[in-house]
Amino acid sequence: MRSSKDVEVKWATHPKGDKRPEWTSDDQRTTLVMLISGRFRVESTEGIATFVTPGDYAMWGAGVDHTWEALEQSVVMTVRWPSRDV
């Protein structure tokens, strides 16, 4: 994982069946998750996204809780940055 106070970039390989055991809680960052390979599902308080094609992605803002599951061995890239009022 690479991070600074302004941005975090994470490249992760997940075996089939790997999942986040519990939902996030009140994360105050903007998050983008992109599929590099495999099949991956992200469930959030805004809905469910199933990634099947490399480049599929989901993005959400502060306060959106989520969980995820690798439907087959998957590589995903996650980018997070602080949400700021504009």
Number of C-alpha atoms within 10 A of each C-alpha: 8 9 12 8 7 9 13 15 16 13 14 13 15 17 15 15 13 16 16 13 9 9 13 13 10 11 15 16 18 18 19 16 21 20 22 21 19 20 21 29 19 19 16 17 12 10 8 14 15 18 24 18 14 14 14 17 20 19 13 17 17 15 15 18 17 20 16 19 20 23 19 17 15 22 19 23 17 18 18 20 19 16 15 10 4 3
